Structures are given as structure tokens and as C-alpha cells.
């Protein structure tokens, strides 16, 4: 699977479908950047790493979540530990707009010299500020992970994910997440379909202006859906204690 190696952007089409006790379905768009972490200096002036700007990627929100440690350093350390042979790393994520962001999942894509995907790190967050990582090596179809972090008050912790990533062409990234309970019954489905366009200053600025409230709109929509489930008397699970940021292999 080959991915466009350059800085790029796109509108992710996201689907959430609940199939457990209370059925629910909604969809929305979210603004994503795909950034080459090996080439952070070539970004347009309105996009920055680790400092306030129109669009920002803050180190404190990703990776080690420490201001002094870059995301490239985080990815490189990870690659050394798990013997990932790569040429560059692209981060697919929702950027902060004027410092504000809502970013439930980001993707670190490790590419070889031919821009072929060799490994993926999934970085998952919840609205309580917790973060956890799942690492998939080489095979990206129906990779199974144990759920290790509280995400939704309407889904139990005793679950597993099966995650599939597809890149049908270099300018399109897709991720499909199926969630199963302890009896292997599917209870939730989520997907993102993200077409990517190479980033230029002009196109990127239009992207910024058309999505200024993108993150805010997404979090309002998600909380509205949560309220709907609450009104439908869906089973409610209390927040588990805060976890340490850990990494889990497939």
C-alpha cells in the first residue's frame, strides 16, 4: 500500500454505528492533515509544530506528550524498539485550530523508500485526557486488539477491536474499526474515509478557513449523540480510573 509522502490534507468522512442494546447511527466530516514528520520545516507559515498558529500540532497532545520531545523522536524511538525499518513517518491527525482540538484518533504511518506502508501506530484519546497506543506491524487487515482505555460511557471495557486499514490509491486513506463484546458479538462500527490532496499554501489556507469550527462541531455532535443514547436509556458505564499511556502490539 503506497501513500502520498508529501504534506497533504483532506476532509475525513466519518461513520459511527452502534449495534448493541440501543441502535444509533451518525456521520460527520472532520478536517485532517497528513504531515511528513521528517520534513516539518517545509510547512506553510500558518501551520506549526509545537507553537500557536492557525493550525498547530502540539507535542504535549501527541506521542510522549512532552513539550521538549518531538513527534519524530517519538516515532524513531518506537521504530528502534520494535525494529521497524522505515524511511519516513507521516502523521494523520486533526490539527488544533487556534489552539483548540478534538482528536479521538491519530495515525503514525511508517513508510519505506518506495512510500509503501510498513507499520501503523494508532494513537487513541478520550475526552478525559487519557491516551493509549496500538501498534500494527506489516499486516493491516482485521488486526485484533484488546480494548485498554475507557472511551465511551455507553460501551463496556471488556471488548476487542478489529482494525483494518486500506490505501486504495496513494491519495486515499481508509480505516475501519469493528468492536466486539466478550462473546464476539459486534456492538460498534466506525470508519474514516480520507481523500488526500497535496498541501500548498493557497489550498491549505482555504482548507483552514473552511474548517475553523471543524473540531468544535465534531465534539458538539458527539456529545449530542451521547445525550440521545442517554435519553434512550442505553446501558451506562462509569468512567474507569485514569490509565498510564501504554503501547499494545497486535
Backbone torsions as a table, in degrees:
resi	resn	phi	psi	omega
1	UNK	NA	122.6	-176.1
2	UNK	-106.4	132.9	179.6
3	UNK	-116.6	144.0	173.4
4	UNK	-55.7	123.9	-173.7
5	UNK	-81.8	-16.5	-173.0
6	UNK	-82.8	164.8	171.3
7	UNK	-55.2	134.3	-179.2
8	UNK	-149.9	173.9	-177.6
9	UNK	-148.7	166.7	177.3
10	UNK	179.5	164.6	175.1
11	UNK	-93.6	116.4	177.7
12	UNK	-82.9	128.9	176.1
13	UNK	-93.5	114.4	-170.5
14	UNK	-114.3	136.0	178.1
15	UNK	-122.1	136.0	170.7
16	UNK	-124.2	128.1	179.8
17	UNK	-136.0	119.9	178.8
18	UNK	-98.6	129.5	-176.8
19	UNK	-120.0	7.0	-178.6
20	UNK	-87.1	-150.6	-168.2
21	UNK	-46.0	-42.3	178.7
22	UNK	-119.8	114.1	-179.1
23	UNK	-72.7	141.9	179.1
24	UNK	-156.3	144.6	-178.6
25	UNK	-143.3	133.2	169.5
26	UNK	-153.2	160.5	-178.6
27	UNK	-141.4	152.6	179.2
28	UNK	-160.0	166.8	176.0
29	UNK	-105.2	147.1	177.7
30	UNK	-139.6	141.3	-177.0
31	UNK	-83.4	125.0	-178.7
32	UNK	-120.9	148.9	167.9
33	UNK	-114.1	145.4	169.3
34	UNK	-117.9	108.9	-171.1
35	UNK	-115.9	132.7	174.8
36	UNK	-76.0	107.7	-176.7
37	UNK	-67.6	-19.5	178.0
38	UNK	-79.5	-7.1	-174.2
39	UNK	-136.6	48.2	-174.1
40	UNK	-70.6	-18.1	-176.6
41	UNK	-78.8	-12.1	-176.7
42	UNK	-94.4	13.1	-179.6
43	UNK	-73.7	150.9	173.3
44	UNK	-59.4	160.7	-172.3
45	UNK	-61.3	-25.1	-174.9
46	UNK	-91.1	4.3	176.4
47	UNK	-120.5	129.0	-176.7
48	UNK	-136.9	151.5	167.6
49	UNK	-96.8	127.2	169.1
50	UNK	66.6	22.3	171.0
51	UNK	-151.3	156.5	-175.7
52	UNK	-64.4	134.7	177.7
53	UNK	-162.0	-178.1	174.7
54	UNK	-56.0	-49.4	174.7
55	UNK	-124.0	130.0	-176.5
56	UNK	-137.1	150.6	168.7
57	UNK	-120.6	109.5	-175.9
58	UNK	-94.9	133.9	178.6
59	UNK	-61.7	-30.7	-177.6
60	UNK	-69.9	-11.4	-179.0
61	UNK	-103.6	-5.7	-175.1
62	UNK	-140.0	165.5	172.7
63	UNK	58.1	-124.3	177.7
64	UNK	-70.0	-16.9	-176.0
65	UNK	57.5	44.3	175.9
66	UNK	-130.1	134.4	-174.4
67	UNK	-59.6	-31.5	-172.8
68	UNK	-88.5	-7.9	-177.5
69	UNK	-110.3	116.2	-177.1
70	UNK	-70.9	163.1	178.1
71	UNK	-71.7	-30.2	175.4
72	UNK	-65.5	-39.8	177.2
73	UNK	-63.8	-42.0	177.5
74	UNK	-58.8	-47.8	-178.7
75	UNK	-66.8	-39.7	179.6
76	UNK	-65.3	-42.5	177.2
77	UNK	-60.7	-41.4	179.4
78	UNK	-63.7	-43.7	-179.4
79	UNK	-62.5	-39.4	178.4
80	UNK	-65.0	-42.3	-177.2
81	UNK	-65.4	-38.9	-175.4
82	UNK	-108.1	14.6	174.0
83	UNK	55.0	51.0	176.3
84	UNK	-92.9	117.7	179.0
85	UNK	-88.9	108.4	-174.2
86	UNK	-137.7	162.7	177.3
87	UNK	-105.6	-40.0	178.4
88	UNK	-151.4	164.8	178.2
89	UNK	-124.5	129.8	173.0
90	UNK	-108.5	132.8	176.3
91	UNK	-102.5	119.7	173.8
92	UNK	-101.2	118.6	-173.5
93	UNK	-158.5	161.4	170.8
94	UNK	-85.5	120.4	-178.0
95	UNK	-75.2	165.0	171.1
96	UNK	-79.2	132.6	176.3
97	UNK	-100.8	111.2	-175.0
98	UNK	52.1	37.9	175.4
99	UNK	92.9	-10.4	-178.5
100	UNK	-105.5	137.8	177.5
101	UNK	-150.7	153.6	167.9
102	UNK	-131.3	115.2	-166.7
103	UNK	-137.7	81.3	-175.7
104	UNK	-67.6	-29.8	179.5
105	UNK	-148.5	136.6	173.7
106	UNK	-126.7	160.8	-176.2
107	UNK	-129.8	125.7	169.9
108	UNK	-99.2	114.7	-178.1
109	UNK	-104.9	115.5	178.7
110	UNK	-89.5	121.9	-175.7
111	UNK	-115.4	148.3	175.2
112	UNK	-89.6	-170.4	-176.9
113	UNK	-65.2	-19.7	179.0
114	UNK	-100.0	14.6	179.9
115	UNK	65.0	22.0	176.9
116	UNK	-86.7	141.5	-178.6
117	UNK	-73.1	126.4	179.5
118	UNK	-116.0	-20.1	178.9
119	UNK	-164.5	153.3	177.5
120	UNK	-132.3	135.4	170.2
121	UNK	-112.3	121.7	176.7
122	UNK	-94.5	126.5	179.2
123	UNK	-112.6	111.6	-172.3
124	UNK	-112.2	135.7	178.4
125	UNK	-126.8	157.2	169.5
126	UNK	-117.9	177.4	-176.1
127	UNK	-76.8	-2.9	178.0
128	UNK	-95.0	1.2	178.3
129	UNK	91.3	4.8	177.1
130	UNK	-78.5	157.9	-180.0
131	UNK	-147.1	141.9	177.7
132	UNK	-145.5	153.8	-178.9
133	UNK	-121.7	143.8	173.1
134	UNK	-125.9	130.7	-176.1
135	UNK	-112.7	128.4	177.8
136	UNK	-116.8	125.2	-177.7
137	UNK	-106.9	121.2	170.0
138	UNK	70.8	-61.3	-177.0
139	UNK	-94.1	130.9	-173.1
140	UNK	-122.4	24.1	-178.8
141	UNK	-111.8	120.3	176.7
142	UNK	53.5	44.4	177.5
143	UNK	-73.6	132.8	-171.9
144	UNK	-103.2	129.3	177.8
145	UNK	-132.7	141.6	171.5
146	UNK	-74.5	135.8	176.6
147	UNK	-67.6	125.1	-174.4
148	UNK	-124.7	11.1	-179.8
149	UNK	-150.0	138.5	175.1
150	UNK	-65.0	126.1	-178.3
151	UNK	-118.8	-50.1	-175.8
152	UNK	-125.9	142.0	176.2
153	UNK	-71.9	-4.0	-177.1
154	UNK	-114.1	13.8	175.9
155	UNK	-136.2	131.7	-177.1
156	UNK	-69.5	165.0	-179.4
157	UNK	-79.5	-29.0	-175.9
158	UNK	-78.7	77.8	-175.2
159	UNK	-141.8	167.1	171.5
160	UNK	-130.8	150.1	173.9
161	UNK	-104.7	146.0	166.1
162	UNK	-123.5	114.4	-171.3
163	UNK	-114.1	131.8	176.5
164	UNK	-123.3	132.9	174.4
165	UNK	-117.0	135.3	176.5
166	UNK	-130.2	144.0	172.3
167	UNK	-127.9	83.4	-174.4
168	UNK	-61.9	-28.0	170.2
169	UNK	-151.2	164.7	-173.5
170	UNK	-58.7	-17.5	-177.8
171	UNK	-106.8	24.2	179.8
172	UNK	-147.4	125.1	179.4
173	UNK	-117.4	133.5	-179.8
174	UNK	-134.0	140.8	176.5
175	UNK	-136.8	134.1	-178.5
176	UNK	-125.6	125.5	-177.0
177	UNK	-121.4	118.7	174.3
178	UNK	-110.3	134.3	-177.6
179	UNK	-116.9	135.6	-175.1
180	UNK	-127.2	147.6	177.1
181	UNK	-83.5	-173.9	-175.6
182	UNK	-65.7	-16.7	178.2
183	UNK	-101.0	14.2	178.8
184	UNK	67.0	23.5	173.1
185	UNK	-88.5	131.6	179.4
186	UNK	-71.9	130.8	-177.5
187	UNK	-120.6	-14.3	-176.4
188	UNK	-158.2	147.1	176.8
189	UNK	-137.8	137.2	174.8
190	UNK	-140.7	149.6	178.2
191	UNK	-150.4	157.1	171.8
192	UNK	-134.6	131.8	175.6
193	UNK	-118.9	113.1	-169.8
194	UNK	-123.8	100.1	170.7
195	UNK	-74.9	140.1	-174.9
196	UNK	-118.1	136.5	176.7
197	UNK	-120.6	135.0	-178.8
198	UNK	-59.2	135.5	-173.7
199	UNK	-79.0	127.0	168.0
200	UNK	-124.8	165.1	-178.8
201	UNK	-59.8	-44.0	-177.4
202	UNK	-67.6	-51.6	-178.4
203	UNK	-64.5	-37.7	180.0
204	UNK	-65.8	-37.2	179.7
205	UNK	-69.3	-38.2	174.6
206	UNK	-62.7	-40.8	177.6
207	UNK	-60.3	-43.4	179.3
208	UNK	-61.7	-49.6	-176.7
209	UNK	-66.0	-32.2	-178.9
210	UNK	-80.5	-5.8	-176.3
211	UNK	-131.7	22.0	-177.1
212	UNK	-53.0	-38.6	-178.0
213	UNK	-104.0	19.6	-176.5
214	UNK	-60.8	-48.0	-179.2
215	UNK	-66.7	-41.7	179.8
216	UNK	-63.7	-42.0	179.3
217	UNK	-62.0	-40.2	-178.7
218	UNK	-65.0	-45.0	-177.1
219	UNK	-71.1	-32.9	175.0
220	UNK	-64.4	-43.3	-179.7
221	UNK	-63.3	-43.4	-178.8
222	UNK	-65.3	-40.5	177.9
223	UNK	-70.3	-31.3	175.4
224	UNK	-64.9	-42.3	178.0
225	UNK	-65.1	-36.8	176.7
226	UNK	-63.5	-39.2	177.4
227	UNK	-64.2	-38.2	177.3
228	UNK	-61.5	-44.0	179.4
229	UNK	-64.9	-37.4	178.0
230	UNK	-64.4	-42.6	179.4
231	UNK	-67.0	-28.7	177.0
232	UNK	-81.0	0.0	179.0
233	UNK	63.3	41.4	173.0
234	UNK	-66.1	153.1	179.4
235	UNK	-58.5	131.9	-175.4
236	UNK	-111.0	132.4	179.1
237	UNK	-117.5	127.3	-178.5
238	UNK	-69.4	154.2	179.1
239	UNK	-62.2	129.0	175.4
240	UNK	-76.7	165.9	-178.9
241	UNK	-63.3	153.4	179.2
242	UNK	-59.1	135.1	-177.6
243	UNK	-103.6	161.7	171.4
244	UNK	-80.4	147.6	179.1
245	UNK	-69.8	111.8	-178.9
246	UNK	-123.1	165.9	176.8
247	UNK	-117.7	136.8	-179.5
248	UNK	-123.7	133.9	179.1
249	UNK	-89.7	155.5	174.9
250	UNK	-72.3	NA	NA
